[in-house]
Structure formats: structure tokens, C-alpha cells
Amino acid sequence: MTALPAPTTNTVHLRITRRGRIVLAALASLPLVAALVALAVFGANSAVASGAESSAASQSFDYVTVQAGETLWGIAEEMAPTADPRDVIADIVSLNQLPSSEVQPGQRLAVPSKY
């Protein structure tokens, strides 16, 4: 009879190259990066929205109706003669969420009462 060879353990040692480790680390960190991007996008928008809501809620304002031939510059100078008209115009545009500083006759604008 012939002797059987001794049982050997077939262990396989896995070797990962440098490129493989980089790819594995990138795949493992992908959910974290996606979560941070989502937080940055949606968190920033909600912070801006809540900041806008709180500033609008705490700010009191009056209304002005634009007459024919009036401009925001003229309204700003009339409302706050000592203030810089550019700052007043920026506040009016921001408060009314206007796309530009152009106004139409009959348009009703909210003006901060601090002016």
C-alpha cells in the first residue's frame, strides 16, 4: 500500500494592489461623500429659506404704489433721503423678490419701514 500524502490546507492569500486599495477606499467612501453633498445642497437651501422667513417675519414694511414715470431710484430717494439709494433699492428688490430693478406703473411694492 502506498501512503497518502498529508492533508494540506489550501489557504489563499489575497493581495490587493495599491490601485485596488484606492478603488476599494473610494467605493467605501462614496455613500459618505453623497450624504455630505446632499446635506450641503439641501441644508443650505433650507437655511436660506428659514433665514428669509425669519427676517421677513421680524421685519415690518409699508406699501408703495409705483406711479407713471417713477423709478426705484426716485422711490428710494423719496423714502430715505439720507441713505444711499443703492442700498435702499437693494432692500426693496430683495423684499419684493424682483428679478431686476425695473418697475411698472401700478405695481405695489413693499418698502421696509426703517426708511
NORDA-V13138 format. One record per residue. N is the residue number from 1. SS is DSSP state (H for helix, E for strand, C for the rest). D_FIRST is the distance of its C-alpha to the first C-alpha in Angstrom with 2 decimals. Layout:
N:SS:D_FIRST ; N:SS:D_FIRST
This chain:
1:C:0.00 ; 2:C:3.68 ; 3:C:6.52 ; 4:C:9.20 ; 5:C:12.52 ; 6:C:15.20 ; 7:C:17.62 ; 8:C:20.72 ; 9:C:24.13 ; 10:C:25.89 ; 11:C:29.39 ; 12:C:32.06 ; 13:C:35.08 ; 14:C:38.19 ; 15:C:40.72 ; 16:C:44.24 ; 17:C:46.57 ; 18:H:50.16 ; 19:H:51.44 ; 20:H:49.00 ; 21:H:50.24 ; 22:H:53.82 ; 23:H:53.21 ; 24:H:51.45 ; 25:H:54.32 ; 26:H:56.88 ; 27:H:55.34 ; 28:H:55.13 ; 29:H:58.78 ; 30:H:60.17 ; 31:H:61.10 ; 32:H:62.89 ; 33:H:64.86 ; 34:H:65.79 ; 35:H:67.02 ; 36:H:69.12 ; 37:H:70.66 ; 38:H:71.48 ; 39:H:73.02 ; 40:H:75.05 ; 41:H:76.37 ; 42:H:77.05 ; 43:H:77.88 ; 44:H:80.43 ; 45:H:82.06 ; 46:H:82.37 ; 47:H:83.74 ; 48:H:86.32 ; 49:H:87.22 ; 50:H:87.58 ; 51:H:89.57 ; 52:H:91.83 ; 53:H:92.31 ; 54:H:93.16 ; 55:H:95.54 ; 56:H:97.25 ; 57:H:97.54 ; 58:H:99.04 ; 59:C:101.35 ; 60:C:104.66 ; 61:E:106.36 ; 62:E:109.45 ; 63:E:109.85 ; 64:E:111.85 ; 65:E:112.76 ; 66:C:112.86 ; 67:C:116.27 ; 68:C:117.01 ; 69:C:116.80 ; 70:C:114.96 ; 71:C:111.87 ; 72:H:109.37 ; 73:H:110.94 ; 74:H:114.34 ; 75:H:112.95 ; 76:H:111.11 ; 77:H:114.29 ; 78:H:116.32 ; 79:H:113.86 ; 80:C:113.21 ; 81:C:115.82 ; 82:C:114.58 ; 83:C:110.86 ; 84:C:109.09 ; 85:H:109.21 ; 86:H:105.74 ; 87:H:104.24 ; 88:H:106.22 ; 89:H:105.15 ; 90:H:101.49 ; 91:H:101.85 ; 92:H:103.54 ; 93:H:100.96 ; 94:H:98.12 ; 95:H:99.72 ; 96:H:100.48 ; 97:C:97.22 ; 98:C:99.19 ; 99:C:97.39 ; 100:C:100.17 ; 101:C:103.52 ; 102:C:105.50 ; 103:C:107.41 ; 104:C:109.43 ; 105:C:112.83 ; 106:C:112.49 ; 107:C:109.03 ; 108:E:108.68 ; 109:E:106.92 ; 110:E:105.79 ; 111:E:107.09 ; 112:E:105.94 ; 113:C:108.78 ; 114:C:108.43 ; 115:C:110.53
